[in-house]
Amino acid sequence: MSPIVEAFEKNVPIPSGKVVLAARGLSVGHGGSVAYVQKLDLEVGQGEIVALLGANGAGKTTTLMGLAGLLTAQEGTVELDGETVATPLHSRARHGLSFVTQERCVFMSLTVRDNLRVGGCDASALDYFPELKPHYSRTVGLLSGGQQQMLAVARAIARHPKVLLADELSLGLAPMLVDRILEALVEACRNENLGVLLVEQQVTKVIGIADRGVVLRRGRLELTDTAASLRGRMDEVRRLYL
């Protein structure tokens, strides 16, 4: 068992900070189509990790895109740090939102150093991933997929956002690399009071490091509970995937 999961098994208290991101009756769809995610109510607190779970097609990525401003809300509102926002992603980024997509969000033709510079960061961004420091001057396209994902997460954290949206950080990565990235994410969350909304298909793994879990099914909220409670209800969670 990893040190991060062990900490949560010892009943570490759930953070009680203010709400930094919220969906209030949010309905979102693609290209003007009928809303697929419907009337979603969801909150992420300061210093809290919320796992957004569900089968393929449940609406998880659509939810993240709506919260990030990549899709326009058809109904309801998004609140960022207590204020209602209806702006695009670049504006929400300036007000404390970071989004790591499935595509890893790095420039393959640039070095690690230049990727950090483009993101407005310096070498201190690698403090959560010191294993990247020997590759500081290396072209990112020559790094492994795990190293590229570490860089994407490091750069997102280094902007000191209020909330981080992360979509399938484990995609295509070996289990040990996934554990390493999640460990750093938990550390950053606690050190920097960062709110995290994490989409992940590896349910047992993500419930092991989250504070709360939210399960979507066909675009609707089906279940929400503390992660500690959900770890004892995994049969129910898995049924919602069918």
Disulfide bonds with the S-S distance in Angstrom:
none
